[in-house]
Amino acid sequence: MKFEIRCNDAVIGHSDLEAADLGMGILHGEFLPTAAYEGVRPIFQLFGDASPESAPSKSGESAKLEAFRAQVEELDLEVWHRSGENLPVAEVHIHDFSAELGLESECQVEVHILDRASWLPFLGY
């Protein structure tokens, strides 16, 4: 795997970020969790239960979606290349469908990049 996803300096998973929409500044791919991911898995599983249509608040989001966003904001999520380079990101989101699908590791990661030029060498461009 080319990239490590870290949370508070712990590697929580790996990905090749095999799909890219550089125009939109979004990379995504399969997320292979490590044992350290179990500490944050419940946060990302909240997203599956958080439907904007269910019990919207004043902001139009459900209470679960608001809780999810608040908890993710508290995480220090980073993306590191296997070479040891910490790459600039605006946001990292893990789509954890393991509970819905009954699989242990059915997850995807989506990365919103800050500086496309800094990412190009690590994406093979």
Summary of the structure (lengths in Angstrom):
residues: 125
radius of gyration: 14.9
end to end distance: 17.5
largest distance: 45.2
contacts: 344
relative contact order: 0.23
helix: 30%
strand: 36%
